[in-house]
Amino acid sequence: MNKQAIYHKANSSYAYMKDVQTMCLTIRTARDIECVYLLTDHPDGWVKGSEGYYWKKEKTKMQLLFQTTLYDYWQIEHRPYNHQMRYGFILETHEERALYIERGWFSPDDVFIGNDINSYFAFPYLHESEVFQAPKWVKEIVWYQVMPDRFYNPENISWGSKEQLGQYDFHNGTLEGIRKKLPYLKNLGISGIYLTPIFQSPTAHRYDTENYFEIDPRLGSKEIFKSLVDDAHTLGIRILLDGVFNHIGDQSVYFQDVLKNGEQSAYKDWFYIEQFPLESAEGIRLDTHYRHFTPNMPKLNTLNKEVQKYLIDVALYWVETFGIDGWRLDVVNEIDHAFLRLLRSRLKSAYPDCYIVGEIWHNADSWLLGDQLDGVMNYPLGKPILEWAAAGRISTADFQEQFVQALLQYSENIQQGMLTLLDSHDAPRLYEYTGFDRNKTELCLTMLFLLPGSICLYYGTEMGMSGYEDPENRKPMQWTKSQAVDFKEHIQLLSRLRRSDQELLARNRFTFLEVQNDVLVLKKETETHALYLLINKSSEQKWIELSELKDKKVENLLAQHSVIVDSLVPLKPESHVLYKFEKISS
């Protein structure tokens, strides 16, 4: 038995409350394990036997959830009889049985350890307040990220003709332009708009905010923004604003006061000043004398009470006054946890349904304990899709390994609050990433629409816009430029499919039916329906065995017609199909 491969952690994505009555437990093993059992409290508790009292336990077989090249993942959902549980695992191979508990490895026949209840994994009590729950509406959203300066201006007849893309090169997109395009977005299948910063700022990207209470005049007025939010809501489209609370622009009155008055400034404690002065006698900025995201974006001290009040007032103001649906918090991993807890408490106490999602590119466990964020921008779940389906940099087996790890990195509850994406203003555009390959791009989009939680498209993805790194990925929307290919119809279809059966398409569970060099078959299912994604990345036709569907009538969702399936399904080169099968009448 390869004991080094075993992994389980209590109070984590491997042991969490799915609801107030149900625990979801997962354990990872090597491929040598034949069977895993959950060992936990029996309702009888301590029972008197011939040699005194002993701790009676239940033994329940666990389900093999995933099987990758390296690991097996076993899972069980268990209802503790008294809202609390102690537990361990019995693992079996052909030659060996072992008990794995919090203290380590023991023989299942060890009478002493069998009664040493405090050596087992523990979940002391299932409190309803500790069930992680993002706003319920979030998991149904297809977001569309817009950089307002680069999206649309209905008054600009030469829109998109300007080629300069620097941060001070304004293309003069407006909020009214976004409002005018709401019917277009609705028709595309969009149900949420994520706006990068709209506040007063000297740059086109506006991540160097001067005043969080004012809309940048280049974008429009508060009245226009209110009309945008109201009209979006009428169409069933949510609005998410970008909160840059880690840093502020150096042109803000607060930092300018520090530059002018130095140690005498009333705002010196709003920032992390390492030493004064902040400018030389010649007026040259001494950017090593203060902490910053970039020199023109000094870092805010969110431990300062005045800063806390200012930012919390900002967050509440835009929800109260304009009815926005949530905040995306920029570089939230650089903000202290204490402030994030305070911000969440104030926002949620007034607006429980407000969505708080953070920009974190790495493991975000510390921010997803139910006291700070509802979710994060889930780059790790999209990354294996990009690396396998778009760029071909990893094998199918490696894709499976990385994809499963990303799925299990967070609990199913947390996954429902995620915002998963394939491209953004901080990442290469999808069509560019695929090498301008239509089939690969459509495959990536199909896979995105099968992920749990909310998903996000970057403006222009539907038009096949190009662009690798910043600033090329921030080009103005190409409304009038003729595109060699676009993906609007594919996205519209995927949006309709996802809306029509949210439970099936956005389900967290995947079954890998086939993992070959260039062939992948995934299955998702509910009690009534099953979904099959068949992928052939090779340049040759492949035959996929689907004996469980032999002679069954299925819906070919992407081709939009029904078909009778033979046990061997032909799959064209560089193609994918999506089958839906009704197991029983719903």
C-alpha positions in Angstrom: 0.0 0.0 0.0 1.5 3.3 -1.1 0.7 5.3 2.1 2.7 8.3 0.9 0.0 9.1 -1.7 -2.9 9.2 0.8 -4.3 12.7 1.4 -7.2 13.8 3.5 -7.7 17.0 5.6 -10.6 17.7 7.9 -12.4 21.1 7.5 -11.3 21.5 3.9 -12.6 20.8 0.4 -12.0 17.1 1.4 -14.3 17.4 4.4 -17.0 20.0 4.4 -20.7 20.6 5.2 -22.8 20.3 2.0 -25.8 21.3 4.0 -26.7 21.4 7.7 -27.3 17.6 7.7 -24.8 16.3 5.2 -21.0 16.0 5.3 -19.1 15.4 2.0 -15.8 13.5 2.6 -13.1 12.8 0.0 -9.8 10.9 0.3 -7.1 10.6 -2.3 -5.1 7.4 -2.7 -2.7 5.8 -5.1 -4.0 3.4 -7.7 -3.2 0.4 -5.6 -6.3 0.6 -3.3 -9.1 -1.8 -4.0 -11.7 -0.4 -1.6 -12.1 2.4 0.9 -14.6 2.5 3.8 -15.7 5.4 6.0 -15.5 4.5 9.7 -17.6 6.8 11.9 -19.9 7.1 14.9 -22.8 4.6 15.3 -26.1 5.9 16.8 -25.6 3.5 19.7 -22.4 5.3 20.7 -20.5 3.6 23.6 -21.8 0.1 24.1 -21.1 -2.3 26.9 -19.3 -5.5 25.8 -17.8 -8.5 27.5 -14.6 -6.5 28.3 -16.2 -3.2 29.2 -17.4 -0.4 27.1 -16.3 0.1 23.5 -17.0 2.8 20.8 -19.3 1.3 18.3 -18.8 2.5 14.7 -20.5 2.4 11.3 -18.6 1.1 8.3 -19.7 2.4 4.9 -18.2 1.8 1.4 -17.0 4.9 -0.4 -17.5 5.6 -4.1 -14.6 5.9 -6.5 -15.2 9.4 -7.8 -12.2 10.0 -10.1 -9.4 7.8 -11.4 -6.4 9.5 -12.9 -2.9 8.3 -13.9 -1.5 9.1 -10.5 -4.4 8.9 -8.1 -7.8 7.6 -7.2 -10.3 9.9 -5.5 -13.0 8.3 -3.2 -16.0 10.2 -1.9 -19.0 9.8 0.3 -21.9 11.9 1.5 -22.7 11.1 5.1 -25.4 12.3 7.5 -24.1 12.2 11.0 -26.8 11.0 13.4 -26.2 13.8 16.0 -24.9 16.7 13.8 -21.3 15.8 14.7 -18.9 13.1 13.8 -15.5 11.4 14.5 -14.3 9.4 11.6 -11.4 7.5 9.9 -10.9 5.4 6.8 -10.2 1.7 6.3 -8.2 1.1 3.1 -7.8 -2.3 1.5 -5.6 -3.8 -1.1 -5.4 -7.5 -2.1 -2.7 -8.0 0.6 -3.3 -5.4 3.3 -5.9 -3.6 5.4 -5.1 -0.3 7.2 -6.8 2.3 9.4 -6.1 5.9 8.5 -7.0 8.5 11.1 -5.8 11.9 12.2 -2.9 10.5 14.2 -1.8 8.4 11.3 -1.8 4.7 10.4 -2.9 1.8 12.6 -4.2 -1.7 12.3 -8.0 -2.0 12.1 -7.8 -4.7 14.7 -6.0 -2.5 17.3 -8.6 -2.5 20.2 -7.0 0.4 22.0 -6.9 2.7 19.0 -10.4 1.5 18.1 -11.7 3.2 21.3 -9.3 6.2 21.3 -12.0 8.5 19.9 -9.8 11.7 20.1 -7.3 10.2 17.7 -9.7 10.2 14.8 -10.6 13.0 12.4 -13.3 15.2 13.9 -16.1 17.5 12.8 -17.3 18.7 16.2 -20.7 20.1 15.1 -22.6 20.9 12.0 -23.7 24.5 12.4 -26.0 25.9 9.8 -24.2 29.2 9.8 -21.0 27.4 8.6 -22.5 26.0 5.4 -20.8 27.9 2.6 -23.4 29.5 0.4 -22.8 32.1 -2.3 -25.9 34.1 -3.5 -28.0 31.5 -5.3 -28.3 33.5 -8.5 -24.6 33.5 -9.1 -24.3 30.0 -10.4 -26.8 30.8 -13.2 -24.8 33.7 -14.6 -23.0 34.0 -17.9 -20.8 37.1 -17.3 -19.5 39.3 -20.1 -16.4 41.4 -19.1 -16.3 44.9 -20.6 -13.6 47.5 -20.5 -15.8 50.6 -20.8 -13.2 52.7 -22.7 -12.8 50.0 -25.3 -16.4 48.8 -25.9 -18.6 51.3 -27.7 -19.4 55.0 -28.2 -22.7 55.5 -30.2 -21.6 59.1 -31.0 -18.2 58.1 -32.6 -18.7 57.3 -36.3 -15.1 56.2 -36.6 -15.2 53.9 -33.6 -12.3 51.5 -33.4 -10.2 53.2 -36.0 -7.6 54.5 -33.5 -4.6 52.1 -33.2 -2.9 53.4 -30.1 -3.4 51.1 -27.1 -1.5 52.7 -24.3 -3.0 53.4 -20.9 -3.4 57.1 -21.8 -4.8 56.4 -25.2 -8.5 56.9 -24.8 -10.9 55.4 -27.3 -13.8 57.1 -25.6 -16.2 54.2 -25.0 -19.1 55.3 -22.8 -21.7 53.9 -20.4 -24.3 55.0 -22.9 -22.6 52.8 -25.5 -22.8 49.8 -23.2 -26.5 50.6 -22.5 -27.2 50.8 -26.3 -25.7 47.3 -26.7 -27.7 45.6 -23.9 -30.1 44.0 -26.5 -27.1 42.7 -28.3 -25.7 41.1 -25.1 -29.1 39.7 -24.2 -29.4 38.1 -27.6 -25.9 36.6 -27.2 -27.1 34.9 -24.0 -25.4 37.1 -21.5 -27.0 37.4 -18.0 -24.3 39.5 -16.2 -21.9 42.3 -17.1 -18.6 42.7 -15.3 -17.4 46.2 -15.8 -13.7 47.1 -15.2 -13.4 50.3 -13.2 -15.7 53.2 -14.1 -14.5 55.7 -11.5 -12.7 59.0 -12.0 -9.1 58.2 -13.2 -6.4 59.6 -15.5 -6.0 56.4 -17.5 -8.0 54.3 -19.9 -7.9 51.2 -17.7 -8.9 53.2 -14.6 -7.2 50.9 -12.0 -5.6 54.1 -10.6 -8.8 55.6 -9.1 -8.8 59.2 -8.1 -12.3 59.3 -6.6 -14.4 56.3 -6.0 -17.6 58.3 -5.5 -17.5 59.8 -9.0 -17.8 58.3 -12.5 -15.1 59.3 -14.9 -16.7 62.1 -17.0 -15.3 60.6 -20.1 -17.6 57.6 -19.5 -20.7 59.6 -18.7 -22.8 60.6 -15.7 -24.4 58.9 -12.7 -27.8 59.4 -14.4 -26.6 57.4 -17.4 -25.1 54.7 -15.2 -28.4 54.4 -13.3 -30.2 54.0 -16.6 -27.7 51.3 -17.6 -28.3 49.4 -14.4 -32.0 49.7 -14.5 -32.2 48.7 -18.2 -29.9 45.8 -17.6 -32.1 44.6 -14.8 -35.2 44.9 -16.9 -33.5 42.5 -19.4 -32.5 40.1 -16.5 -28.8 41.2 -16.7 -26.8 41.7 -13.5 -24.1 44.3 -13.0 -20.8 43.7 -11.3 -18.4 46.6 -10.6 -14.7 46.4 -10.2 -13.5 47.6 -6.7 -9.8 48.6 -6.6 -9.5 48.7 -2.9 -5.9 47.5 -2.6 -4.5 50.7 -4.0 -5.5 54.2 -5.1 -4.3 56.5 -7.9 -1.5 58.9 -7.0 -3.6 61.8 -8.4 -6.1 61.2 -5.6 -6.5 64.1 -3.1 -5.3 61.8 -0.3 -2.0 60.9 -1.8 -1.4 64.4 -3.2 -1.8 65.7 0.3 0.9 63.4 1.5 3.2 64.5 -1.3 2.6 68.1 -0.4 2.6 68.0 3.4 4.7 64.9 4.1 4.7 63.9 7.7 2.3 66.7 8.5 -0.4 65.2 6.2 -3.6 64.1 7.8 -3.6 61.2 5.3 0.0 59.9 5.9 -1.4 56.8 7.7 -3.7 56.0 4.8 -0.6 54.6 3.1 2.5 52.5 3.8 5.2 55.2 4.0 8.6 53.7 4.5 10.4 57.1 4.8 9.9 60.8 4.0 10.2 62.7 1.7 8.4 61.0 -1.2 9.9 63.3 -3.8 13.4 64.7 -4.2 14.2 68.4 -4.2 14.0 68.2 -8.0 10.4 66.9 -7.8 11.4 63.3 -8.8 9.2 60.6 -7.2 11.1 58.4 -4.8 9.0 55.3 -5.3 11.1 53.2 -2.9 9.9 55.3 0.0 6.4 54.0 -0.1 4.6 50.7 -1.0 2.7 50.5 -4.2 1.2 48.3 -6.8 3.0 50.4 -9.4 4.5 53.8 -8.5 1.3 55.6 -9.6 -0.8 53.3 -7.5 0.2 53.6 -3.9 -1.0 50.8 -1.6 -3.8 51.7 0.8 -3.4 50.8 4.5 -6.7 48.9 5.0 -5.9 48.6 8.7 -6.5 52.3 9.1 -10.0 53.1 10.4 -10.5 56.1 8.1 -9.5 54.0 5.0 -11.8 51.2 6.2 -14.7 53.6 6.5 -14.0 55.3 3.2 -13.9 52.0 1.2 -16.9 50.5 3.0 -18.9 53.7 2.3 -17.9 53.3 -1.3 -19.0 49.7 -1.5 -22.4 50.5 0.1 -23.0 53.6 -1.9 -23.0 52.0 -5.3 -25.3 49.2 -4.1 -27.7 51.5 -2.3 -27.8 54.3 -4.9 -27.6 52.4 -8.2 -28.6 48.8 -7.3 -25.5 47.1 -8.6 -25.4 43.3 -7.9 -21.9 42.9 -6.6 -18.2 43.7 -6.4 -15.2 42.2 -8.1 -12.3 43.0 -5.9 -9.0 43.7 -7.7 -5.8 41.9 -6.4 -7.8 41.0 -3.3 -5.1 38.6 -2.1 -2.9 41.7 -1.3 -5.6 43.1 1.0 -5.5 42.1 4.7 -8.1 39.5 5.8 -9.4 41.7 8.7 -10.6 44.4 6.4 -12.2 41.9 4.0 -14.1 40.4 6.9 -15.3 43.8 8.0 -16.3 44.7 4.4 -18.2 41.5 3.9 -20.0 41.9 7.3 -21.2 45.5 6.4 -22.2 44.6 2.8 -24.0 41.4 3.6 -25.8 42.8 6.7 -27.4 45.4 4.4 -27.5 43.4 1.2 -27.3 39.7 1.8 -27.7 38.9 -2.0 -24.7 41.1 -3.0 -22.0 39.0 -4.7 -18.3 39.5 -3.6 -15.8 37.9 -5.9 -12.0 38.4 -5.8 -9.2 38.3 -8.2 -6.9 35.5 -7.0 -4.9 33.4 -9.5 -3.7 30.8 -6.9 -5.3 28.6 -4.3 -7.7 30.8 -2.4 -8.7 28.7 0.6 -7.9 31.4 3.1 -10.4 33.8 1.5 -13.2 31.2 1.1 -14.0 30.3 4.6 -17.5 32.0 4.5 -16.3 35.2 6.1 -14.7 37.1 3.2 -15.5 36.2 -0.4 -18.3 34.4 -2.2 -15.9 33.2 -4.9 -12.8 34.0 -6.9 -11.9 34.3 -10.6 -11.2 30.7 -11.1 -8.3 30.8 -13.4 -6.9 27.4 -12.2 -10.1 25.5 -13.5 -9.8 27.2 -16.9 -6.1 26.7 -17.2 -6.1 22.9 -18.0 -8.7 23.6 -20.8 -6.4 26.3 -22.3 -3.3 24.2 -22.1 -4.9 21.0 -23.5 -7.7 22.1 -25.9 -6.3 25.4 -27.0 -2.5 25.2 -27.0 -1.9 21.4 -26.9 0.9 21.8 -24.4 -0.2 19.0 -22.1 -1.4 15.5 -22.7 -4.9 14.2 -22.2 -3.8 12.4 -19.1 -2.2 15.5 -17.7 -5.4 17.5 -18.5 -7.4 15.0 -16.5 -5.0 15.1 -13.6 -5.0 19.0 -13.5 -8.7 19.3 -14.1 -9.6 16.9 -11.3 -7.3 18.6 -8.9 -8.8 22.0 -9.8 -12.3 20.7 -9.3 -11.5 19.2 -5.9 -9.5 22.2 -4.8 -12.7 23.7 -3.6 -15.9 22.2 -2.2 -18.9 21.8 -4.4 -20.6 24.6 -2.5 -17.7 27.0 -3.1 -17.5 26.0 -6.8 -21.1 27.3 -7.2 -19.9 30.8 -6.3 -16.9 30.9 -8.6 -16.4 33.0 -11.7 -14.5 30.8 -14.2 -13.0 32.3 -17.4 -10.6 31.5 -20.2 -9.5 35.1 -21.1 -9.6 38.6 -19.7 -7.8 42.0 -19.8 -5.0 40.3 -17.9 -4.6 37.2 -20.1 -4.3 36.4 -23.8 -7.4 36.4 -25.9 -8.9 32.9 -26.4 -8.8 33.0 -30.2 -5.2 34.1 -30.2 -4.3 31.3 -27.7 -5.8 28.7 -30.0 -3.6 29.9 -32.9 -6.8 31.3 -34.6 -8.2 27.8 -34.8 -12.0 27.8 -35.1 -12.4 24.1 -33.9 -10.2 24.6 -30.9 -11.9 27.8 -29.9 -15.4 26.3 -30.1 -14.2 23.3 -28.1 -12.8 25.6 -25.4 -16.1 27.5 -25.2 -18.1 24.3 -25.0 -16.0 23.1 -22.1 -16.3 26.4 -20.4 -20.1 26.2 -20.6 -20.0 22.8 -18.8 -18.2 24.1 -15.7 -19.8 24.7 -12.3 -20.6 28.2 -10.9 -20.8 31.3 -13.1 -18.7 31.6 -16.2 -17.3 34.7 -17.9 -16.6 35.7 -21.5 -14.3 38.6 -22.5 -15.7 41.3 -24.7 -14.9 40.4 -28.4 -14.4 36.7 -27.8 -17.6 36.2 -29.8 -16.1 38.1 -32.7 -12.8 36.2 -32.8 -10.8 39.2 -31.6 -7.0 38.8 -31.4 -4.5 40.0 -28.8 -1.9 38.3 -26.6 -0.6 40.3 -23.7 -1.6 43.8 -22.5 -2.1 46.1 -24.4 -2.9 44.0 -27.4 -5.7 42.1 -25.6 -7.3 45.5 -24.8 -8.2 46.6 -28.3 -11.4 48.4 -28.9 -14.4 46.2 -29.8 -14.4 45.6 -33.5 -18.1 46.3 -34.3 -17.6 47.2 -37.9 -14.5 45.3 -38.9 -15.2 42.2 -41.0 -14.1 39.1 -39.1 -12.9 35.9 -40.9 -14.8 33.9 -38.3 -17.0 34.6 -35.3 -18.4 32.6 -32.5 -21.7 34.3 -31.8 -24.0 31.5 -32.9 -22.0 28.9 -30.9 -22.1 31.1 -27.8 -25.9 31.7 -28.3 -26.5 28.0 -28.5 -24.4 27.1 -25.5 -26.1 29.8 -23.5 -29.5 28.4 -24.4 -28.5 24.9 -23.5 -27.1 26.0 -20.2 -30.2 27.9 -19.3 -32.5 25.1 -20.3 -30.8 22.5 -18.0 -28.7 24.3 -15.4 -28.6 21.3 -13.1 -27.1 19.1 -15.8 -24.8 21.4 -17.7 -23.4 23.3 -14.7 -23.1 20.3 -12.5 -19.9 19.9 -10.5 -19.5 16.1 -11.2 -17.7 14.7 -14.2 -17.0 11.0 -15.2 -14.1 10.3 -17.5 -15.2 7.5 -19.8 -12.2 7.6 -22.0 -8.8 9.3 -21.8 -6.6 8.6 -24.8 -3.8 10.6 -26.6 -6.2 12.8 -28.5 -9.5 11.5 -27.4 -11.5 12.4 -24.3 -15.0 11.4 -23.4 -16.7 13.1 -20.4 -20.1 12.3 -18.9 -22.3 14.3 -16.6 -25.6 13.1 -15.2 -28.6 13.7 -13.0 -31.2 11.2 -12.0 -33.1 11.9 -15.3 -30.5 12.8 -17.9 -27.0 12.2 -19.0 -24.7 14.4 -21.0 -21.7 13.1 -23.0 -18.9 15.3 -24.4 -16.9 13.4 -27.1 -13.7 15.1 -28.2 -11.3 14.1 -31.0 -8.3 16.4 -31.2 -6.5 14.3 -33.8 -6.3 14.8 -37.6 -7.9 11.4 -38.1 -11.4 10.1 -37.7 -11.9 8.2 -34.4 -14.4 5.6 -33.3 -15.7 6.1 -29.8 -17.3 3.1 -28.0 -20.5 4.1 -26.2 -22.1 0.7 -25.5 -24.3 2.2 -22.8 -26.1 4.2 -25.5 -26.4 1.5 -28.1 -29.6 1.8 -30.1 -30.7 4.7 -27.9 -32.1 7.9 -29.3 -30.1 10.9 -28.1 -30.0 14.6 -28.8 -27.0 15.9 -30.6 -27.1 19.3 -28.9 -24.6 21.2 -31.0 -26.0 19.9 -34.3 -29.5 20.4 -32.9 -31.1 17.2 -34.0 -31.7 13.7 -32.6 -29.8 10.6 -33.6 -29.9 6.8 -32.9 -26.5 5.9 -31.5 -24.6 2.7 -32.5 -22.2 1.2 -30.0 -19.3 2.7 -32.0 -19.7 6.4 -32.7 -17.7 8.0 -35.5 -16.0 11.3 -34.6 -14.6 13.5 -37.3 -11.0 14.8 -37.1 -10.6 17.8 -34.8 -14.2 17.9 -33.7 -16.4 17.4 -30.7 -20.0 16.5 -30.1 -22.4 16.9 -27.2 -25.0 14.2 -26.6 -27.9 14.5 -24.2 -29.8 11.3 -23.2 -33.0 11.1 -21.2 -32.5 8.1 -18.9 -36.1 8.2 -17.6 -39.1 10.4 -18.3 -38.7 13.6 -16.2 
